[in-house]
């Protein structure tokens, strides 16, 4: 008999409406000055929106800051450093913002002249209103969980893996937490926790999650007498 | 031509359709009155014609009214339009009077909704003068507002400041305004004649009919004969690339008979192309949607070398056909193309020539750009995304200024 959760996993989705702040930067000094005072939701937008908007691209473009610095300002060394910031290691958006600001500040200390973006290619700071709502998918067993995972939209996966962890201040992802607490699947939960979701496309991530579940199911069957 | 919402599932997946229906459940019965200034012709009417039936299908009580005005009013609003686009226009006292009078006449005949009123572009902006209590008002700007004539913008702003939210097509169009501003890009309809799949025979018939050799590479720009689309720059770039590469160029645009400047630009293009059998300049009627579709599908590389652009939806049309696109980095084009990932952004004739050569000679890279471009359009520029964003905006009116909005209580995170 499969383990049945007392509290089912309800799959939610997160839909965003992009808001315009009207603030823009034409060079690195302006970028970093604006960044110091931007709310965390702006940092979240510019470091995460491409995960859903460019989910098919492989390799994925880096975060908006790195992309603009490399491609518009053509400050490739700094762009590379910003692209290499390991988003997953930050537990809050404040920490992530401080790291981005720190990397730019450090670069500016040694840079005498600033390049200016061509007219029309300034960096535009954007924000997002994020709507969360339940989908019709839910699961009580590992099998039902895998089945729902095959059908939910990619925004649902992004929501449970990225947004819940980083934007609303949680320290874990929803999938791992539920699998551990409700189905006693500690190993599987740990394996999902170890995934770096930033290095996969959303579809790739879905396939990776399904593979981990399949392996767990197969090992579970083999282990039985 | 188009089906209901489920007809879009093969393009965007059932998950997206399901999300739209979930939003519809939360907007069921809400009344949304769209008001613009023309029932036919133009991008706004085209968008409303497609979106209103879909909004109604998912439960939103959407309607569409058209404001009325005489020639004098539309002459004033044309001047406002040009001024917002950056032309040096000033409005006189009489112009302001004409605008106010027509607004008041419309207020006497229009029955304004007391729920959500969605005003499109500057012409009906003054209707907010009689805002019913409790209603929410949105101003949707379809115009490039990056450098408006100050006095014209001051006039329009005096109305817009009274709204709850303003919607723009590109981030650089946002202005300093004391209200929420959101980014909602326009969209293409994958079921429309201009974008639907075509069989190989139709494509070949159309292009051979225009004198194009379907066995040779074809570089195309589809756009009005307008200096801001830089058709002469396209010819120059093509000639630079053509020196060492076999290719044909097709410049195709709508009929320019009613537009004196368009006629002039078309004549210049023909003169510049004269004597070169590999450069084709073609004028097509505005109804030639299947022909444009076939031309885009027959092309090897598609250009949109605009110098200024509102949004530039022809880029999304081309990307949807998985074509590699080289386009000017202006207006809404950078939203549609991420340089070297889903297309190429250029700033000069020489840069455009360089990339034409690269893409003609690196078909595998060109194919990858096109495929990435198509996926980017699938995620971001199809009609269903447009519909979803409008529905989110309607919901947002109940949560102005908020960033985290939980519909149906708070998620438990599954635990």
Interface residues (C-beta under 8 A of the other chain):
Chain A: X7 X9 X10 X11 X12 X13 X15 X16 X17 X18 X19 X20 X21 X22 X24 X39 X41 X52 X53 X54 X55 X56 X57 X61 X67 X71 X118 X120 X121 X122 X124 X126 X127 X128 X129 X130 X131 X132 X133 X134 X135 X136 X151 X152 X153 X154 X155 X156 X160 X164 X167 X168 X170 X174 X175 X177 X178 X181 X182
Chain B: X13 X14 X15 X16 X18 X19 X22 X23 X26 X146 X168 X171 X172 X174 X175 X176 X177 X180 X181 X182 X183 X184 X329 X330 X334 X338 X339 X341 X342 X347 X372 X375 X376 X378 X379 X380 X388 X389 X392 X393 X395 X396 X399 X402 X403 X404 X405 X406 X407 X408 X411 X412 X413 X414 X415
